[in-house]
Amino acid sequence: GGGAFLIPYFIFLFGGGLPVFFLEVALGQFTSEGGITCWGKLCPIFTGIGYASIVIVSLLNIYYIVILAWGLYYLFQCFQPELPWAKCKQPWNTDHCIEDTYRKNKTIWLAANASNFTSPVTEFWEHNVLGITSGIEEMGPVKWDLALCLLLVWVICFFCIWKGVKSTGKVVYITATFPFVMLIVLLIRGVTLPGASEGIKFYLYPDLNRLKDPEVWIDAGTQIFFSYAICLGAMTSLGSYNKYKYNCYRDCLM
């Protein structure tokens, strides 16, 4: 829905995201305990909430770290003279692969049956990165390059948190600033490309009819709760390091 997505996003942000975010930080600051033990001081009968949040975090870490491994794999693949997903003549490509140069030629593209073709980007993702097989009964071989990327991500995560909040606080200086720097670089690069104005218009132009779709509201709420790490116990643990009279309300708004 373009800019219309911001309507449910801000509703969930101010209606649930920021209040619960502040509540969790204040809970940790008030009790000086983490996401599990804080409930023992507040209301012992709710201790199970803390353990449930740990189970959720464990499941999130197991699958989300795989996404980080994919990103690291793509990063390593970028250090080549030619991007492996730029052309079709690769070992993992099929006969249905067609390059973007042919897509831009409207005569060839309209004459062919476009539904039978796939892009080299899609085939690189499905056949090289994921190695999708015909079914779950066919597991396929272990992709050692991707497995090593996964191992490297686990090692990086270990060294980021092995000394507790001291090491985590130093890592935040990089993880909090680097994404914004890259977004600015991509923004500058994007607005200088041909047709940038059309892309920005498509991205921001609001389609209010999309607000009737429940999936839009679900996606907005999911994005708020996931990006703010709400109901996972992390904010409670970080808040426990604050002094008792610290102004955590200001930090939550910032």
N, C-alpha and C positions, 0 to 999 in steps of 0.2 A: 503493500500500500504506500510505499514511499514515505513522505513526511507524515502521513496519517498514523504510522506506527508509533510516532512520538507521543500521541495522545494516550493510548493505553500504557505506554512505557512510563510516562511521568505520573500517571494515576497510580500505578503500582509502586513507583519510586517513593512518592510522598505519602501514599496511603498505607504501605506496608514495608517497603525496603528500608528507608531511613529510620522509622520508629523501631523496628525489630533490631536493626543494626545497633542503634543507640542502647536498646534494652540489653542486648548481649554484652556489649562493652561495659555498661554500668554494672551488670550482674557480676562480671569478673572483677571489676574494680572494688565493688562493695564487699565481696567475699574473699578476695585475694586468693581465689582457687581457680582451677582449670575447668574445662567443659564437663568433666565427670563429677569431681569432688565438690563443685559449687552447689550442686543440688542437695548434698548432704547437710549443708549449713542452712540452706533456704527452706527446703521441704524434703526430708529424707524419702518420702514415699514416691517422689518423682526422680529418684536416682537413675531409674531405667532410661530416662530421656537422654542422660549423658552417655550411657552405654550404646543406646541406639544411634546417637550421632556419630560415635566412633565407628560403628559398623558401616554407616553411610559413607563416611570419609574414606574408609578402607576400600570400599567398592569404587568410589570415585577415583582414588589414586591408582587403582589397578588398571582402569580403562583409560583415564585421561593421560597417564604417562605414555601410553601407546601413541596417542595423538602427538605428544611432544617428540617421540621417536620418529614419527613420520616427518615432522617439520625439520628435524635434524638431518634426516636422510635427504630431503630436498635441498637443504643447505649444502651438503657435501656434493650433491649432483650439480649444483650451480657452478662449482669451480672446474668447469670444462670449457674448452674453446667454443663448443656448440651445445646448447641445452639439449639433453636427450629426448625431451618431449616436443621439440620444435619440428622434427621431420618424421616421416613414416618408416624410413628404411632402417629399422632397428630389429634385433632378434625377436622381441616380444610383440611386434606389430602383426596384424592380420591383413588379409586381402581387402578388408573393408575400410582400412585406414585411408583417410584423404587429408591432405595438408591444407592449411588456410589459404595458400595461394590459389588453389582450385575453388575454394569457397567464395573468394572474391570475384572470380570470373562467373558472372551471372549466366552466361550462355551455357557453359559446361555444367554449372550447378543445376540449372533448371532442366537441362536435357537428361541428367542422370536421376536415378531414384535416390533422393537424399536420405530417405529413411533407412537405407541399407549401409550407410557410411558412418564411421565414427572418427573423431578427431585424434591426432597423436597424443594430445594431452590426456584424453580419457583412457586411451589404451595404455599409456605409461602408468597411469594411476591403477587401473584394474589389473593389468597383466604383469607389470614389473614391480610395483610397490606392494599391492595387496596379494597378487598371485591367486586370483579367484579361480576356484576349480568348478567342476560341473555340479557338485553337490557336497553336503556335509560329510557323506561317507568317504569322500576322497580328500584326505587331509593335505596332501601335497608335501613337498620337501621343505625343510627349514631354510628360510632366507637368512643366511649368516650375516650379510651386510646389514639387514634390518635388525637382526638380533643383537649385533654389536652396537648399533645406535641405541637400542633399548637399554642395553647394559650401561652405556655411557650416560644416558639420562638418569638412570638410577644412581650411578656414582656421583653425578653432579648434585642431585637432590640430597644425597647423604651428606656431602661436604657443606651444603647450604644450611643444614639444620643440626649438624653433629655437636655443635657447642651451644645449642639452644638459641635463646633470643639474641645473644651477642653476635653470633655468625649470621643469623637471619636478618638482623638490623643492618648489617653491612651489605648483604646481598640486595636488600631492598633499594639501595641507592642506584643499583644497575637495573633491576627489574622494573622499577617505577619510572625511570627516565628513558631507558632505551626504547620502549614501545612508542612513546610520544615522539622521539626523534625520528624513528623510522616512519611513523605516520605522516609527519611533516614532509619528509623526503618523498614519500609516495604521493602525497598531495601535490607537491610542486611538480613532480614528474607527470602526474595524471592530468593536471590542468593544462599542461603544455602539449599534450597529444591531440591529434586531429579528432574532432567530434567530441571534445571534452564537455562542451556546453550541453550537448544532447544527453550525455551520460549523467551530468549533474542534475539536469531537469528531470530525467527519469528516476533518479535516486531520491530527489526531494519533493517532487510534485505529489501532493496528497491525493490518494484515491479513497475517498470516504466510504465508498461501498465495501471496501475490505474490512471495515470495522464491524460489519455484520457477521464476519467469519469468526467463530470461536477460537480457531487455531491462532489467529493473530493475537488475541488476548492471552492465550496460553503461552505463546512464544515470548510475549513481553514480560509476563510474570516469571517465567522460567529464567529469562535473561537477568532479571533483577536479583532473584534469589541466588542464582549461580555466581554472578559477577561480584556480588557483595559477600559471598561466603556465609550466607545466613543459615541458621539452624544446623550448623556443622560443628559448633563448639570452638572454632578457631578464634573468633572475635572475643569470646569469653576468656580464653587462655591469654590472648594478647592484652586484654583489659586488666588481667590480674597483676600485671607488672606495674601498673600505674599506682601512684600514691592515692591514699584514701580520698583526699579532697581535690584531686586533679580535675580540671575542666575537660572531661571527655566529651561533653556535648559539642564543644567547639571543634574538636578533632573529627567527630562524626559528620558534622556539616561540611567540613573542608574535604 
